[in-house]
Amino acid sequence: MGKQKLIILGAGESGVGAALLGKAKGYEVFVSDKGEIKEKYRQILTAEKIQFEEGSHNESLILNGNLVVKSPGIPEKTPLIQQLKTKGTEVISEIEFAAIYSKAKFVAITGSNGKTTTTLLTYHLLKELGMNVGLAGNVGDSLAKQVIEDKYDWFVLELSSFQLDDMYKFKADVAVLLNITPDHLDRYNYEFQNYINSKFRIIQNMTSSDYFICYADDEVIAKELSKKKVAPKTLNISIKSKVDNGAFLINDKINVSLKDLKKEFSIEAESLPIQGKHNMINTMASVLAAAVLNQNEKKFVDAMKNFKNASHRLEEAGIVNGVRFINDSKATNVDSVWYALDSYKDPIIWIAGGIDKGNDYTAIESLVKEKVKTLVCMGKDNTKLLKAFDKKVAKIIDTDNINDAVTKAYEEAKEGYIVLLSPACASFDLFKNYEDRGEQFKTTVKNLKVQKEKVK
C-alpha cells in the first residue's frame, strides 16, 4: 500500500503548517491554492520539496486525496468541497489535523468578540506563571507546524466558527465561550442558529473532568444552555450579578469563586492592564482558565502587568490638539462597537462603515444617541448606516476614503473629544483587511498631527 495522499486547500499559515506536519508524518502532500501564494510560504514549500499549485485547483488530483485539510476561509458550499463530501472524503481543519499528533492539552477560546484579547492574555498569564505553553489557532504560528516538535504541555487556541465547523474529534480540556452575536451570517445561510451551533462545537467531546467557561449575561448563550446537557463543569462569568461558580464583577473588583477547587479570591479591576467592561469579561475568562489549572492566584496581578494587547483593539492612535484618536478597526460587527462606545465617557466622533454583514444597528441606538456627536460613514456604499442613524445623531458625514474620514472627524471634534474608528463592518471595499484599515488610520492620524504642529 502506497503513502496516504494528504491534500491541503489554501497555502496560508495554517495550510503550510499542515503541509509540513503531513510531510513529517509520512503523507504524500499536495498543496493547492486558488489565489496567489505569498512569497514566504512559496519559499517554504519549495525548500521542503512539497508539491503545490496556485491560481487554480486541479480537481482530479484533489478528488483523489485520502484526507483533505481545508483553509477556514473556504466555505463548505464551494462546489469542490461538496464533491469531496459526496465522495466520502474526510475534510477537516488544520487544528483537527494537528491535534491528532499532539500530546498537549488545550485551552480553546471562541466568541464573536474578544477572543484574540482573551487568548493572548490567557497565554501571557500561563506563560508568566511558569507553564510550558504554546499559542496557536487564529494567532501565532500554525498549530500543525508547532506539533512537529510537540514540545508544549498546553496550547492556548483562538478558534473561529469556521475552524470549529471542520473539527470533529478534537477535545478541549478548558473551553471558553465569550459571547455570540450575529456575525458571518453569509456563511450560515443567514440562519443565526447555524452560527450558534457552530460556536457550541467548542464543547464537543468534553467530559465531566473538563471545564467550560462562559459569559452568563449573554442571552444567546443562556438560552442555548437551557436547551443543552453540558458535560464539562460550567463556570459562569457575569458583570451584572454574583455567580456561585465562576467570576463576577462587583464594586470594581473581579471576584473568583471556584467551589470544587476551594478557591476564592479577588482582583482590583484598576490594577489590570486592559480596561473597559468588555475587557473585564475577557480578563475573568483568562483568570478562570489559569485558576482551574491550579495556578497560584497571588501571582496573577504581577503576571498580567506587562501584558500588551494586539493592535486594532481600542488602540491609542495619537492625540492631536487635545483630540484622542482610537483605532478599533477589529470591530467588524455591532456588538464590538457597543463595547467600544461603552468604554468611553467623553463625547465621540464615530467613524464607521465598510461591507455590511447583515448588521442590526438597533442594539447600539441608545448608546449612539447618548455619546456620538457626529457619525462619519466611510465606505463605498453607506446607505444602510445613513438610514439607520438618520435623525439619531446631530450630524452625519458620508465619505469613501480614510483621509477624508480622519480630517472631517477632526474638524468635528473639540478638545477632549474622542475620534473612534469602530467600523461595525468588514473592510474589503476600501482595504485589504481590518489590519490594513487600522494601519492606514494610524498613519493618517500621524500625518494630521505633523500637519497641525507645522501650523502652530
N, C-alpha and C positions, 0 to 999 in steps of 0.2 A: 504493500500500500504506500502510495506517494505521500508527500507532505500535504497537510491541510492548507487549503487556499484561503488566506485572510484578505478581504477587500476593505480598504479604508476609503470612505467617501468624504472628501474635504481634507485639505492639506494645511490647516492652521495648526495652532499649538496642540490641540487635543488629537488631531489626526496624525500628525507627525510623531507625537509621543506614542500613540497606539501602534504605529508602524515600527518604531524602534523596539517596543516591547514584543510585538509579534515576531520580529526577526530574532530577538534574543530567545524566544520560546520555541523556535524551530518551525514557524509557519513560512509558507511561501507567500510573500506580501506584495500586494499591488495597490498603489495609491492613485485615486482618481479625483481630480478637482475640476468642476465645470468652469471655474473662473481662472484667474491668473494666480499662480503660486508665488508668495513673497520670496524674495531672493534668499533670505536667511534659511527658509525651510527647504527651498530647492537645493541649496548647498548641502544641507544635512542629508537629504535623500540621496543625492549623487555620491557623497562621500561614503555613505553606508551601503552603496550599491543596491538600493531599494528601487524597484521598478515603479515609475509613476507616469501619469499623463496630466495635461492641463488643457483647459479650453473646451473640453468635451468629455462625455462619458462613453467608453467602449462597452456598450450594453451586453454584448455576447460574452465578453470576458468577465464582466461584473456578475452577470446572472449565473456564471459557472463557479462562483465562490462558495465555500463551505460555511463561512461566517462573515458577516458584514458589520463593520463599526462605522456608524454614520455621524457626521457633524450635527450638533444640536440645531444648527441653522437650516437644515434641510427638512421641510415639512413632510409629515407622514403621507399626505395626499399626493405627493410627487409621483407621477406615473412609474418611474423606475423603482421606487420603494414599494409601491403597490404590486408591481410584477414580482419583486423578491418575496414579498409576503405570500402572494398567491402560490409561488413555487415552494413555499415552506422554509425558505432560508431564514436563519436566525439573524435579526437586525438589532444590534444593541448599541449603547453609548460607550464612549471611551471609559467612563467611570465604572460601568458594569464590567467591562473587559479587564480593566486594571485590578479591580477588587478580587477577581478570581485568583490573581497571582500574589496577593499581599497578605502577610500575616498580621498587619497592623489593625488596630481598631479605629472606628470612625466617629467623629462628631460631625453630623451633617446638618447644614443650615439652609433653610429656604424661606421665602416670603416674597410678596410683591415689592416691598420696600425695606431697606435697611440691612439686607443680607450681607453686602460686602463689608459694611462697617462692623457688623456683629462677627463676621468670620475673621476679619483682621484683628479685632480686639480679642476674641477668644484665643486665636493663635498666639498673639502677643502675650496674653496673660499666662497661658500654659507654658510657653517657652521661658518667660521670665521666672516662672515658678519652678523651673528646672526639669520639665518633662521633655522627653525625646519626641518632638512633634514636628510634622511637616504640614505644608499648606498647599491646597490644590482645588480643583474644580474650576469655577469661573475666575479665580485669581491665582497668581503664582504660576509655577511651571506645571506642565501636564502631569496628572497623577500617574498615567501609564509610564511616562519617562522615569519618574521617581521610583516606581515599583521595580524597575530593572534591578536596582541595588537593594531595594526594600529595607532601608536602614532605620526607619522610624517605627516607634511603638504605636503612635497615634497620628492620624491625619485630621486636620480641620478642613472640611469641604464646603465651599459655597455651591449650591445646586439650584439651577433654574428649572422651571417646569419642563422645558424642552429636554433637558438631560434626564429628568425623572421619568419622562414618557418612555424612554428606551432603557429603563432599568427594571429588572425582574427579580433577580436572586440576591441583589445587594442588600445588606443589612447594616443599618446604623446602630451604634451602641448608645449614642446620645443623639436625639433628633431635636431640631429647633424649628418651630413654625412661627414666624413673627407676625404675619398678617396676610389676609387675602383680599385684594381689591381688583376690580375688573382691569385686566391687562392682557395684551397679546390675544384678544378675542378673535382676531382674524385667523389665528392658528387653531381655534377651538370651535369652528363653525358658529361663531357668535353666540355660543351657549356658555354662560358663566359657570354652570355646574360642571361642565367638562374641565374647565380650568381649575375649579376647586378640587375635583377628583385627582387631577394631576399633582397638585401641591400635596395632597394627603398620601401620595405614594411614598413620601419620605418615611412613613412609619411601617411600610410593608415589611414583613418578615421579622419584625422586632418581637422580643419576648418579655416576660414579666420581670426579668432581671435588668432590662434596659430602661432608659429614661426618655420621656417625651416632654419637652419644654415648649409651652405655647402661650400666646398672648390672650388671656381670658376676656379682655374687654372687646376683642374683635367679634362683632356679631356673627359674621360669616363662619368663623372658626367655632364659636359657641354652638351655633345651630347645627353644624355638621357633626360636632362631637356628641350632641344629644341623639343623633341617629346611629352612632357607631359604637361598637365594642372595641375599646383600645387596649391592646395587650401590654405595652410598656407602662411603667409608673408615670403618671402625668403630674407635671409641676406647672403651676399657673403663674403668670406674670400679670400684675394689674397696676395701673396708675390711678385707679378710681377707688378701690376698696381693699381691705385686708384680705389676704388669702391664707388658708390653713397650711398648704404645702406648696411652697414656691417663693416668689418675691413680690413685694409691693412697695409703692412709694407713698410715704406719709410724712408731712412736715419737712420736706426737702431731705428726707433720709430714705435710702434704699434698705428695706428690711428683708432679710432672708430667713425663712423658716423651713427646715428640712426634717420632718418628724422621724422618718425611718433611719436617718443618719445622726439623729440627736444633735443637730446643728442649728444654732440661732445666732445671728449677728446682724449688725447694721453698718452702713457706709454713708458718710455725709455726701450728698449729691454735689455740693460745691467743690469737693476735693477731686472730682472726676475730670479727666482731660477733655471730654466732649460734653456739650451742654444741649439743652432743648429737650422737650418731653419725649420726642421720638428716640433720642439718644439714651434716655433713661431706660426705655424698653430694651434697646439694643444692649445696654450695659447689664441690665438684670439678666438677660439671656446668657451673656458671656459669663457672668459671675456664677449663675446656677450651674452652667456646664462645668466650670472649674471646681465648684464646690462638691458636685456629685462624684468627681474624680478624686475625692479626698484630699484636695489641696488645702493648705493652711490659709484660712481666711484672713489671718492677722497680716499677711503679706500682700493682700490684694491691692490695696491702695498704692503702695510703693511700686508694685509690679506694673500698675497701669500708668503711672506718672509720665513716662516718656513715650506713650502711645501717640502716633501721628496718623490721623485718618487718611484714607485715599482721597485723591483730588476730585474736584467737581461735585462735592457733597457739602453744601453750606460752607464753601471755602472762601476765606477772605481774599478778595481780588485787588484791594487797594482803596485808599481814601483820597478823594480829590476835593479840595476846599471844603472839608467837613462832611462830604457826601461819601458814605460807605458803599462799596460795591461787593456783592456776594455772588459767587459762582456756584449755582446749584444745578448745573447742566444735566446731572444724572437724574433729576426729577422728570421722568418721562411719562408720569401719569398723575391723575388728580390727587390721589392720596398723598403722594410725595409733596405736592405743592401745599396741601393742608398743613403738613408738619412744618414746612418751611415758613409759611405765613404765621403759624402759631409760635414760632421760635423768637419772634422779634416784637418789641413793644413800640419801636419808633415807626413813624409814617413810612410807607413803602411805595416806591415806583416799581411796578412789576413788569418784567419782560417775559412774555410767554409766546408760544406758537411753534409751528412745525407741522409734522404729519400727525393728524388726529388719529388716535387708535380706538375710537368709539367712546370718547370721554363723555361723562355726565358731570357737568360743572355745578350742578345744584348743591353738591356736598360742600363746596367751598364758598358759596354765595355770601353767607353772612360774614365770614372772615374777610372776604374781599371788600365788602361794603364797609366794614369796620376799619380796615387797615390800609387799603390801597387808595392812593390819591390819583394815580394815573396808571392806565394799562397800556403798555407798548406791545403791540402784536407784531411778531417777527416771523414771517413765513411767506411762502408763495401764495397760499390761499388761507386767509384769516377769517373767512366767512363765519365759521361756527363760533369762534371766540367773540367776534364782533357782535353776533346775535345774542350770545349767552350773557354778555356783560353790558349790553346797551342799557343806558339809564341806571346801571348799578354802580358805576364809578363816574366820578366827575368828568373825566376826560379819557378818551381812547385814541391812540395814535396807531396808524397802520403803516408798516414798513416791511421791506423784504431783504434787508441786509444788516449785518451786525454793526457797521459803523454808524449808520443812521439810528439804529436802536439805542446804542450806548449814548450817542450825542444828544438825542432827543430826551432820553431818560434823565440825563444830567441836567439838561435845560429845565426840566420839570421839577427837579429836586431842589430843596433848600438845605442849608446846613443842618445836620442832624438826621437827615433822611437816609433811607437805605434804598439802593437800586438793586433789586433782586432778580437775577436770571434764574427762573424756575419754570421751565417751558411747558410742562404737562404733556408734551408731545415728543414724538420721535424726531430725529434731526436730519433725516436723509434728503429733505427737499433742498436745503442750503449747505449742508455739511456732510463730511464723510461719516461721522458718528458723534455721539454725545461728547467724547473726549475732544474731538476737533472743535466742536461748538464752544466748549469750555475754554480751550486754549486760545481760540480767536477772541473770545470775550475778554480774557485776562490781558492779552496783547493790546486790544483796543483801549481798555481802561488805562493801561500803562502809557500808551501814546497820548491819550487825553490828558493825563497828569502832566506829561512833559510839555505839552502844548499850553496848558493853563499856567504852568510855572513860568514859561517864557513870557507870557503876557504880563505877569506881575511886575 
